[in-house]
Amino acid sequence: MSRLWGVRPRWRTDVLGDFFCPGCGGDRNYRRQHGRRWLRLLGTPVLPLGPVIGSVQCTSCHGRYGVESLEQPTCVRLGGMLRDAQYTIALTLLAAGGTAHRAAREAACAAVREAGFEDCGEAQVLAALAALSGLGGELYEAHELESPPGRRLGDTGGLAVELHAVLEPLTPHIAHQGRERLLLQGAAIALADGRYLPQEREALATVGRCLDLPKARVGALLEAATRTPYK
């Protein structure tokens, strides 16, 4: 009798896209679908019985998952988020400590290139910093001055906003060790030209909060960084 009749859904595709497939363990194409259960006779739908919960189907493994699976960023997207995080942290710490010291500028540029912006040199880094910090052309003269007159290079409201915007969406998707590594990358820039300045510690504390690291752990990592050079 089960071969004569049964109940199965009929699916309709709403959206096509890319997602991280939990079954395949990688980036795949998906179909977001909604459906309705049908009573079938000899495989033919004859009577609708009610809607079923919407789902996402992988076009490769044909596994079906809840729509919440779309909240997990793809590998490509996650890589981009991580690059943006490293880039923004580098700019923030360079702004906090000032651009007057060559060692700090070189450390920030090295971090930016490590993030994947291989063609980004000192001129590009300073231009991006000027745009985000609102200091305009003053930053281009910062390597000759301690700081622009009447302005402190640590006063970078635009960068503070950017830190929250970039780091907070990334934090749930990277391991605790990865979050600590991002903090230490910032610490290395701050220490490139000497001990931490108060505004550098403040910037690093903000990075730690955005990465959801305990305050005590942030302090321990920053202290350890002064004894062990970051690699």
N, C-alpha and C positions, 0 to 999 in steps of 0.2 A: 504493500500500500504506500510505503514511503516513496517508492519510485513513481507512483501515480500523482501524488500531490505533496506539497510542502510549502514552507514560508521562507522566502528569501527577499532581500532588499533589491530595489532597482536604484542605481546611482546616477546622478547628474553632476557634471563637472561645472564648478563655479569659477575657479581660478587655477591657472597653471603658474608654476614658479620653481625656484630652487630652495632646498632646505637641507639640513643635516639629518640624514636618515638614521634613526636609532638602530635599525636592523642591519643596514649596510656598514654603518660606522664611518660614513663620509658624505660628501656633498652629492646630492642627487636631485633629479627633477621630481616634482610632485603634482598631484591633482587634488585640489580641495573640493570636496563633494558633499552634497546633501542627498538624502534619499528617502524612500518610503518602502515599508514592508508590503509585500504582495503575497496573496495566496496564489500558488501556482498549480496548475493542473497539467501534467505531462510537460512540465518546463515552461508553460505559457502563463504569464500573469493574468489572472482573471478577476481578482478582487483586492482593492487597496485596503490595508489594515491599519495604517497610521505611519507617521514619520519616524525616522531613526535619527540618532544624534549625528551631526556632521562630523566628518573625519577627513584625514589626509592620507592619500595612497601614494606610495613610492612607485614610480614607473619602472624601476629596475627590479626590486625584489617583490613588488606587489603587496608588501606588507601594509596594513592599515593602522593608522595611529591617530590619537586625539589631536585636535587643532592646537593644543598647547605645545606640541612638538615644534611648531613654527617659531616659538619664542627662543629656541636655541639658535644662536647665529651659525651660519655656515663657516667652514674652515677659512674660506676666502675673506668673509666679513670679519671673523675673529682676528685674522692676521692684520687686516686694515685697522681695526680698533686698537690692537697692540702697538702698531707703528705710530698711530696718532697719540697714544698715551706716552710713549717714550719721547716723542717730539715735543709735546706740550710740557712735560716735566723738565726737559732740557732748557726750554725757553724760560720757564718760570724760575728755575734756579739761577740761570744766567742773569735774569732781570733782578732777582733778589740780591745777588752779590755785586752786581755792577759789571759793566763790560770793559773796565779800565785795564784789567789784567789779561795778558795774552794767554796764560795758562788756563784760565777759566773759559775764555772764548774757544780755545782749542779743545778742551774737554767737552764743552757743549756741542761743538761741531762733530766731534768723534761720536758722541751719543746719537746725534741725529743721523749720521751716516750708518751707524750700526742698526738703527731702526729700519733702514731700507731706503733712505733718501740719499743715495750714493752721490748724486750730482749736486747736493746742497752744500755750498761752501759758506765761508764766514759772511760774505756780503748778503747772501740769501737769508741766513739766520738772523742777522741784524735787521734786515728789512722786515722780516716776519715779526720780530720782537717789537720793532717800532710800531707796526700796525696794530698789534694786539695790546700793547701797553699804553698807546695814545701819546707817546713821547715824540712822534714824528721824526724829523730829521735830526733832533738832538742826539739820538743814539749813535748816529754815524760819527759824532765827535767824542763819544764816550770813552774811546780808547785813549784819548788825550786828556780827558778831564776825569776827576773822581766821580762826579755826577753832574747832571745839568743843574744850573743855578736855580735854587728854590724848589727843586724836585728831588725826591729820593727814588733811585731806580727800583727799590723794593715796592713802591706804590703802584702796583700793576693790577688794577681792578679787573681789567679785561681778561688777564691771564688767570686770575682766581676763578672767574666764572667759567672759563674754558676748562680748567682743571676738573671742576665738578661735572661739567657736561661730558667730558671725555672719559674720566676714570670711573664714575659711578655706574654707568651701564656695563662696563667691562668687568668690574670686580666680581660679580657672581659667577663668571665663566672661567676664571683662572684660579689655579691652586694657590694656597697660602704662600708657598715658596716663591711662586712667580710674582706675587704682590710684593713680597719682601725685596725681591730682586729689583723691581721698579723703583722702590724707595732708595735702595743702595746706589742705583744709577744716578739719582738726583744728589745723593750725598757726595758721590765722587766729584761731581761738578762743583759743589759748594766747597770742597776741601782742596780743589786744584790750586787755589791761590792762597791757601793758609787755613786757619781755623774757622769754624762756623761763625758767621755774623748773626746777630739777633734776628734780622729779617730772613736769613737763610734758614734758621731753625724754625721760624714761623711758617715759611713756605713748605718745609719738609713735614711739619706737623699737619699742615693742610693736606698734603699728599697722602700721609698716613691715614687721616680720617676718611678721605675719599676712597681709599683702598680697604677700608674697614679693618685696619690693623689696630690692636689694643695700644693705648697710649704708652703703657710701660714697655711694650715690645718695640715700639718706635724709638723710644729713648735708648733702649739697649742696643738696637741696631746702629743708631747714629753714633753712639759712643764706641762701639766695636769698629766702625768704619774709620775712626781716627787712628786706630792702632794697626788695622789690616787694610792695605790698599785694595780697592775694588778691582776685580778682574771679570 
